[in-house]
Amino acid sequence: MAQQDKQRITVEINHKSYTIIGKEPVSHVRMVASLVDQKMNEIQEKNAHLDTTKLAVLTAVNTMNDYLKLKEDYASLLGSLKKKEDQ
């Protein structure tokens, strides 16, 4: 990936600024950051005693769990579509 293809964007997550560098559109990066911030806020509301590291790890675990469930659902839907096509 060429350096000129990358862009820098500063986002706020959990009241801290982070500079993200990548090829994704600015709107996509902002949406991802917003979703991470929302998930962290949701977890922090239920566990106010968590420090930032533990909050970040729980957010990552919850997000990966959601991702794996969606991936399984997607695979199941693809399987269903294939069965219908084969009939």
N, CA, C and O atoms as CSV, one atom per row, in Angstrom:
chain,resi,resn,atom,element,x,y,z
A,1,MET,N,N,0.855,-1.175,0.000
A,1,MET,CA,C,0.000,0.000,0.000
A,1,MET,C,C,0.899,1.236,0.000
A,1,MET,O,O,1.713,1.407,0.907
A,2,ALA,N,N,0.762,2.069,-0.976
A,2,ALA,CA,C,1.579,3.263,-1.078
A,2,ALA,C,C,1.166,4.277,-0.024
A,2,ALA,O,O,-0.007,4.386,0.333
A,3,GLN,N,N,2.155,5.015,0.465
A,3,GLN,CA,C,1.895,5.997,1.516
A,3,GLN,C,C,0.878,7.039,1.052
A,3,GLN,O,O,0.037,7.475,1.838
A,4,GLN,N,N,0.950,7.449,-0.239
A,4,GLN,CA,C,0.035,8.471,-0.728
A,4,GLN,C,C,-1.407,7.983,-0.802
A,4,GLN,O,O,-2.324,8.803,-0.859
A,5,ASP,N,N,-1.634,6.670,-0.802
A,5,ASP,CA,C,-2.992,6.124,-0.820
A,5,ASP,C,C,-3.650,6.196,0.555
A,5,ASP,O,O,-4.868,6.057,0.672
A,6,LYS,N,N,-2.859,6.408,1.575
A,6,LYS,CA,C,-3.380,6.431,2.943
A,6,LYS,C,C,-3.798,7.843,3.322
A,6,LYS,O,O,-3.284,8.835,2.806
A,7,GLN,N,N,-4.749,7.893,4.244
A,7,GLN,CA,C,-5.135,9.189,4.787
A,7,GLN,C,C,-5.193,9.112,6.301
A,7,GLN,O,O,-5.363,8.037,6.876
A,8,ARG,N,N,-5.051,10.246,6.929
A,8,ARG,CA,C,-5.073,10.340,8.378
A,8,ARG,C,C,-6.396,10.975,8.804
A,8,ARG,O,O,-6.860,11.951,8.213
A,9,ILE,N,N,-6.980,10.400,9.835
A,9,ILE,CA,C,-8.193,10.985,10.401
A,9,ILE,C,C,-8.120,10.835,11.917
A,9,ILE,O,O,-7.725,9.791,12.436
A,10,THR,N,N,-8.503,11.883,12.605
A,10,THR,CA,C,-8.521,11.850,14.069
A,10,THR,C,C,-9.954,11.633,14.525
A,10,THR,O,O,-10.874,12.335,14.106
A,11,VAL,N,N,-10.120,10.646,15.391
A,11,VAL,CA,C,-11.436,10.311,15.933
A,11,VAL,C,C,-11.360,10.314,17.449
A,11,VAL,O,O,-10.275,10.268,18.028
A,12,GLU,N,N,-12.515,10.369,18.080
A,12,GLU,CA,C,-12.565,10.315,19.537
A,12,GLU,C,C,-13.285,9.039,19.958
A,12,GLU,O,O,-14.404,8.759,19.529
A,13,ILE,N,N,-12.608,8.278,20.807
A,13,ILE,CA,C,-13.173,7.048,21.363
A,13,ILE,C,C,-12.944,7.077,22.864
A,13,ILE,O,O,-11.813,7.220,23.328
A,14,ASN,N,N,-14.007,6.942,23.603
A,14,ASN,CA,C,-13.932,6.938,25.064
A,14,ASN,C,C,-13.204,8.181,25.598
A,14,ASN,O,O,-12.349,8.091,26.479
A,15,HIS,N,N,-13.565,9.331,25.043
A,15,HIS,CA,C,-13.039,10.635,25.468
A,15,HIS,C,C,-11.543,10.813,25.207
A,15,HIS,O,O,-10.894,11.642,25.844
A,16,LYS,N,N,-11.000,10.037,24.277
A,16,LYS,CA,C,-9.590,10.176,23.907
A,16,LYS,C,C,-9.497,10.272,22.392
A,16,LYS,O,O,-10.276,9.647,21.673
A,17,SER,N,N,-8.544,11.057,21.913
A,17,SER,CA,C,-8.342,11.210,20.476
A,17,SER,C,C,-7.361,10.168,19.964
A,17,SER,O,O,-6.348,9.880,20.600
A,18,TYR,N,N,-7.680,9.607,18.800
A,18,TYR,CA,C,-6.826,8.631,18.131
A,18,TYR,C,C,-6.705,9.032,16.667
A,18,TYR,O,O,-7.692,9.415,16.039
A,19,THR,N,N,-5.500,8.945,16.129
A,19,THR,CA,C,-5.293,9.188,14.713
A,19,THR,C,C,-5.238,7.845,14.012
A,19,THR,O,O,-4.416,6.986,14.331
A,20,ILE,N,N,-6.129,7.686,13.054
A,20,ILE,CA,C,-6.224,6.448,12.284
A,20,ILE,C,C,-5.638,6.734,10.902
A,20,ILE,O,O,-5.964,7.744,10.279
A,21,ILE,N,N,-4.771,5.838,10.428
A,21,ILE,CA,C,-4.167,5.978,9.112
A,21,ILE,C,C,-4.573,4.763,8.289
A,21,ILE,O,O,-4.357,3.626,8.708
A,22,GLY,N,N,-5.162,5.000,7.116
A,22,GLY,CA,C,-5.564,3.886,6.285
A,22,GLY,C,C,-6.182,4.330,4.980
A,22,GLY,O,O,-6.257,5.523,4.687
A,23,LYS,N,N,-6.625,3.363,4.199
A,23,LYS,CA,C,-7.202,3.615,2.883
A,23,LYS,C,C,-8.718,3.753,2.898
A,23,LYS,O,O,-9.307,4.194,1.910
A,24,GLU,N,N,-9.348,3.388,3.985
A,24,GLU,CA,C,-10.810,3.421,4.047
A,24,GLU,C,C,-11.317,4.863,3.951
A,24,GLU,O,O,-10.633,5.795,4.373
A,25,PRO,N,N,-12.526,5.040,3.392
A,25,PRO,CA,C,-13.110,6.382,3.329
A,25,PRO,C,C,-13.295,6.970,4.733
A,25,PRO,O,O,-13.529,6.247,5.701
A,26,VAL,N,N,-13.183,8.290,4.813
A,26,VAL,CA,C,-13.319,8.986,6.097
A,26,VAL,C,C,-14.636,8.626,6.772
A,26,VAL,O,O,-14.667,8.403,7.982
A,27,SER,N,N,-15.714,8.568,6.015
A,27,SER,CA,C,-17.026,8.252,6.600
A,27,SER,C,C,-17.027,6.868,7.242
A,27,SER,O,O,-17.652,6.666,8.283
A,28,HIS,N,N,-16.332,5.917,6.624
A,28,HIS,CA,C,-16.250,4.560,7.169
A,28,HIS,C,C,-15.467,4.558,8.488
A,28,HIS,O,O,-15.888,3.941,9.467
A,29,VAL,N,N,-14.336,5.246,8.503
A,29,VAL,CA,C,-13.513,5.311,9.717
A,29,VAL,C,C,-14.292,5.967,10.849
A,29,VAL,O,O,-14.255,5.505,11.990
A,30,ARG,N,N,-14.991,7.037,10.527
A,30,ARG,CA,C,-15.793,7.718,11.561
A,30,ARG,C,C,-16.898,6.798,12.095
A,30,ARG,O,O,-17.172,6.791,13.295
A,31,MET,N,N,-17.526,6.028,11.214
A,31,MET,CA,C,-18.585,5.116,11.653
A,31,MET,C,C,-18.015,4.022,12.550
A,31,MET,O,O,-18.597,3.704,13.586
A,32,VAL,N,N,-16.892,3.452,12.161
A,32,VAL,CA,C,-16.251,2.415,12.974
A,32,VAL,C,C,-15.905,2.974,14.348
A,32,VAL,O,O,-16.186,2.344,15.368
A,33,ALA,N,N,-15.297,4.152,14.374
A,33,ALA,CA,C,-14.926,4.773,15.649
A,33,ALA,C,C,-16.162,5.035,16.507
A,33,ALA,O,O,-16.140,4.826,17.720
A,34,SER,N,N,-17.225,5.489,15.876
A,34,SER,CA,C,-18.463,5.758,16.603
A,34,SER,C,C,-19.038,4.478,17.206
A,34,SER,O,O,-19.502,4.480,18.347
A,35,LEU,N,N,-19.008,3.393,16.446
A,35,LEU,CA,C,-19.524,2.117,16.951
A,35,LEU,C,C,-18.673,1.584,18.108
A,35,LEU,O,O,-19.204,1.046,19.080
A,36,VAL,N,N,-17.361,1.735,17.997
A,36,VAL,CA,C,-16.476,1.321,19.093
A,36,VAL,C,C,-16.776,2.157,20.335
A,36,VAL,O,O,-16.878,1.626,21.441
A,37,ASP,N,N,-16.915,3.458,20.144
A,37,ASP,CA,C,-17.226,4.355,21.260
A,37,ASP,C,C,-18.557,3.970,21.906
A,37,ASP,O,O,-18.662,3.928,23.132
A,38,GLN,N,N,-19.566,3.690,21.090
A,38,GLN,CA,C,-20.871,3.283,21.624
A,38,GLN,C,C,-20.771,1.989,22.428
A,38,GLN,O,O,-21.342,1.876,23.512
A,39,LYS,N,N,-20.044,1.019,21.890
A,39,LYS,CA,C,-19.901,-0.273,22.577
A,39,LYS,C,C,-19.160,-0.084,23.905
A,39,LYS,O,O,-19.527,-0.679,24.918
A,40,MET,N,N,-18.117,0.747,23.887
A,40,MET,CA,C,-17.384,0.997,25.132
A,40,MET,C,C,-18.276,1.677,26.161
A,40,MET,O,O,-18.248,1.325,27.341
A,41,ASN,N,N,-19.066,2.649,25.719
A,41,ASN,CA,C,-19.984,3.336,26.636
A,41,ASN,C,C,-21.014,2.374,27.207
A,41,ASN,O,O,-21.337,2.427,28.394
A,42,GLU,N,N,-21.527,1.498,26.357
A,42,GLU,CA,C,-22.507,0.500,26.793
A,42,GLU,C,C,-21.925,-0.414,27.873
A,42,GLU,O,O,-22.573,-0.680,28.885
A,43,ILE,N,N,-20.717,-0.884,27.651
A,43,ILE,CA,C,-20.064,-1.768,28.626
A,43,ILE,C,C,-19.716,-1.009,29.893
A,43,ILE,O,O,-19.875,-1.529,30.997
A,44,GLN,N,N,-19.240,0.225,29.734
A,44,GLN,CA,C,-18.854,1.021,30.906
A,44,GLN,C,C,-20.057,1.355,31.788
A,44,GLN,O,O,-19.929,1.432,33.010
A,45,GLU,N,N,-21.218,1.553,31.174
A,45,GLU,CA,C,-22.428,1.825,31.965
A,45,GLU,C,C,-22.758,0.663,32.894
A,45,GLU,O,O,-23.263,0.869,33.998
A,46,LYS,N,N,-22.473,-0.552,32.447
A,46,LYS,CA,C,-22.778,-1.741,33.241
A,46,LYS,C,C,-21.644,-2.105,34.198
A,46,LYS,O,O,-21.855,-2.843,35.160
A,47,ASN,N,N,-20.429,-1.584,33.931
A,47,ASN,CA,C,-19.242,-1.923,34.713
A,47,ASN,C,C,-18.415,-0.666,34.944
A,47,ASN,O,O,-17.312,-0.546,34.410
A,48,ALA,N,N,-18.927,0.261,35.722
A,48,ALA,CA,C,-18.291,1.567,35.907
A,48,ALA,C,C,-16.896,1.487,36.528
A,48,ALA,O,O,-16.116,2.432,36.411
A,49,HIS,N,N,-16.575,0.382,37.180
A,49,HIS,CA,C,-15.295,0.242,37.871
A,49,HIS,C,C,-14.145,-0.144,36.933
A,49,HIS,O,O,-12.990,-0.147,37.360
A,50,LEU,N,N,-14.429,-0.467,35.679
A,50,LEU,CA,C,-13.391,-0.953,34.768
A,50,LEU,C,C,-12.401,0.143,34.389
A,50,LEU,O,O,-12.786,1.277,34.106
A,51,ASP,N,N,-11.112,-0.219,34.389
A,51,ASP,CA,C,-10.130,0.719,33.866
A,51,ASP,C,C,-10.150,0.647,32.339
A,51,ASP,O,O,-10.800,-0.225,31.762
A,52,THR,N,N,-9.443,1.557,31.697
A,52,THR,CA,C,-9.490,1.653,30.236
A,52,THR,C,C,-9.034,0.376,29.550
A,52,THR,O,O,-9.623,-0.027,28.546
A,53,THR,N,N,-7.997,-0.266,30.072
A,53,THR,CA,C,-7.490,-1.489,29.442
A,53,THR,C,C,-8.529,-2.594,29.489
A,53,THR,O,O,-8.796,-3.240,28.476
A,54,LYS,N,N,-9.117,-2.815,30.654
A,54,LYS,CA,C,-10.129,-3.861,30.781
A,54,LYS,C,C,-11.357,-3.537,29.940
A,54,LYS,O,O,-11.958,-4.428,29.340
A,55,LEU,N,N,-11.729,-2.262,29.899
A,55,LEU,CA,C,-12.857,-1.836,29.080
A,55,LEU,C,C,-12.578,-2.101,27.605
A,55,LEU,O,O,-13.459,-2.568,26.882
A,56,ALA,N,N,-11.368,-1.810,27.156
A,56,ALA,CA,C,-10.995,-2.048,25.760
A,56,ALA,C,C,-11.005,-3.534,25.429
A,56,ALA,O,O,-11.472,-3.930,24.361
A,57,VAL,N,N,-10.494,-4.359,26.338
A,57,VAL,CA,C,-10.467,-5.807,26.096
A,57,VAL,C,C,-11.893,-6.356,26.051
A,57,VAL,O,O,-12.212,-7.152,25.167
A,58,LEU,N,N,-12.743,-5.955,26.972
A,58,LEU,CA,C,-14.134,-6.426,26.956
A,58,LEU,C,C,-14.858,-5.955,25.690
A,58,LEU,O,O,-15.677,-6.683,25.129
A,59,THR,N,N,-14.553,-4.744,25.252
A,59,THR,CA,C,-15.150,-4.250,24.008
A,59,THR,C,C,-14.697,-5.100,22.834
A,59,THR,O,O,-15.505,-5.461,21.980
A,60,ALA,N,N,-13.408,-5.422,22.785
A,60,ALA,CA,C,-12.882,-6.270,21.703
A,60,ALA,C,C,-13.522,-7.657,21.743
A,60,ALA,O,O,-13.890,-8.200,20.702
A,61,VAL,N,N,-13.654,-8.228,22.930
A,61,VAL,CA,C,-14.253,-9.563,23.062
A,61,VAL,C,C,-15.716,-9.534,22.612
A,61,VAL,O,O,-16.152,-10.411,21.867
A,62,ASN,N,N,-16.462,-8.545,23.055
A,62,ASN,CA,C,-17.866,-8.423,22.662
A,62,ASN,C,C,-18.005,-8.207,21.155
A,62,ASN,O,O,-18.879,-8.791,20.514
A,63,THR,N,N,-17.150,-7.377,20.605
A,63,THR,CA,C,-17.203,-7.096,19.172
A,63,THR,C,C,-16.851,-8.333,18.357
A,63,THR,O,O,-17.498,-8.612,17.348
A,64,MET,N,N,-15.836,-9.074,18.781
A,64,MET,CA,C,-15.450,-10.293,18.064
A,64,MET,C,C,-16.558,-11.342,18.170
A,64,MET,O,O,-16.814,-12.071,17.212
A,65,ASN,N,N,-17.206,-11.419,19.316
A,65,ASN,CA,C,-18.329,-12.333,19.479
A,65,ASN,C,C,-19.445,-11.985,18.486
A,65,ASN,O,O,-19.990,-12.866,17.821
A,66,ASP,N,N,-19.775,-10.702,18.395
A,66,ASP,CA,C,-20.795,-10.265,17.437
A,66,ASP,C,C,-20.373,-10.596,16.009
A,66,ASP,O,O,-21.191,-11.053,15.210
A,67,TYR,N,N,-19.109,-10.369,15.688
A,67,TYR,CA,C,-18.581,-10.646,14.354
A,67,TYR,C,C,-18.703,-12.136,14.012
A,67,TYR,O,O,-19.156,-12.490,12.924
A,68,LEU,N,N,-18.304,-12.991,14.932
A,68,LEU,CA,C,-18.367,-14.433,14.678
A,68,LEU,C,C,-19.808,-14.912,14.496
A,68,LEU,O,O,-20.074,-15.769,13.654
A,69,LYS,N,N,-20.727,-14.368,15.272
A,69,LYS,CA,C,-22.140,-14.725,15.109
A,69,LYS,C,C,-22.639,-14.314,13.723
A,69,LYS,O,O,-23.336,-15.079,13.057
A,70,LEU,N,N,-22.281,-13.109,13.297
A,70,LEU,CA,C,-22.685,-12.649,11.965
A,70,LEU,C,C,-22.059,-13.495,10.866
A,70,LEU,O,O,-22.700,-13.790,9.857
A,71,LYS,N,N,-20.818,-13.879,11.064
A,71,LYS,CA,C,-20.121,-14.720,10.085
A,71,LYS,C,C,-20.809,-16.083,9.968
A,71,LYS,O,O,-20.983,-16.602,8.866
A,72,GLU,N,N,-21.198,-16.657,11.107
A,72,GLU,CA,C,-21.915,-17.932,11.105
A,72,GLU,C,C,-23.276,-17.790,10.425
A,72,GLU,O,O,-23.678,-18.654,9.646
A,73,ASP,N,N,-23.987,-16.692,10.723
A,73,ASP,CA,C,-25.277,-16.450,10.083
A,73,ASP,C,C,-25.114,-16.307,8.576
A,73,ASP,O,O,-25.924,-16.829,7.810
A,74,TYR,N,N,-24.088,-15.615,8.155
A,74,TYR,CA,C,-23.808,-15.422,6.731
A,74,TYR,C,C,-23.535,-16.762,6.052
A,74,TYR,O,O,-24.069,-17.041,4.978
A,75,ALA,N,N,-22.705,-17.585,6.679
A,75,ALA,CA,C,-22.392,-18.904,6.117
A,75,ALA,C,C,-23.667,-19.749,6.024
A,75,ALA,O,O,-23.869,-20.461,5.041
A,76,SER,N,N,-24.507,-19.672,7.023
A,76,SER,CA,C,-25.760,-20.416,7.018
A,76,SER,C,C,-26.676,-19.936,5.890
A,76,SER,O,O,-27.292,-20.747,5.198
A,77,LEU,N,N,-26.761,-18.628,5.709
A,77,LEU,CA,C,-27.578,-18.078,4.621
A,77,LEU,C,C,-27.042,-18.499,3.260
A,77,LEU,O,O,-27.816,-18.841,2.366
A,78,LEU,N,N,-25.723,-18.475,3.100
A,78,LEU,CA,C,-25.133,-18.922,1.840
A,78,LEU,C,C,-25.461,-20.385,1.583
A,78,LEU,O,O,-25.763,-20.768,0.453
A,79,GLY,N,N,-25.403,-21.202,2.630
A,79,GLY,CA,C,-25.755,-22.617,2.507
A,79,GLY,C,C,-27.201,-22.791,2.094
A,79,GLY,O,O,-27.511,-23.630,1.248
A,80,SER,N,N,-28.087,-22.010,2.680
A,80,SER,CA,C,-29.505,-22.082,2.333
A,80,SER,C,C,-29.736,-21.670,0.877
A,80,SER,O,O,-30.518,-22.298,0.163
A,81,LEU,N,N,-29.062,-20.630,0.452
A,81,LEU,CA,C,-29.193,-20.183,-0.937
A,81,LEU,C,C,-28.693,-21.250,-1.908
A,81,LEU,O,O,-29.307,-21.497,-2.946
A,82,LYS,N,N,-27.573,-21.879,-1.556
A,82,LYS,CA,C,-27.016,-22.912,-2.419
A,82,LYS,C,C,-27.989,-24.087,-2.539
A,82,LYS,O,O,-28.188,-24.626,-3.627
A,83,LYS,N,N,-28.598,-24.483,-1.404
A,83,LYS,CA,C,-29.581,-25.579,-1.426
A,83,LYS,C,C,-30.752,-25.238,-2.341
A,83,LYS,O,O,-31.211,-26.079,-3.114
A,84,LYS,N,N,-31.238,-23.985,-2.248
A,84,LYS,CA,C,-32.368,-23.573,-3.083
A,84,LYS,C,C,-31.983,-23.573,-4.549
A,84,LYS,O,O,-32.782,-23.959,-5.402
A,85,GLU,N,N,-30.766,-23.144,-4.852
A,85,GLU,CA,C,-30.300,-23.125,-6.243
A,85,GLU,C,C,-30.164,-24.543,-6.788
A,85,GLU,O,O,-30.413,-24.775,-7.971
A,86,ASP,N,N,-29.778,-25.478,-5.954
A,86,ASP,CA,C,-29.564,-26.863,-6.386
A,86,ASP,C,C,-30.881,-27.617,-6.572
A,86,ASP,O,O,-30.894,-28.679,-7.195
A,87,GLN,N,N,-31.969,-27.100,-6.054
A,87,GLN,CA,C,-33.259,-27.809,-6.149
A,87,GLN,C,C,-33.915,-27.611,-7.498
A,87,GLN,O,O,-35.001,-28.138,-7.739
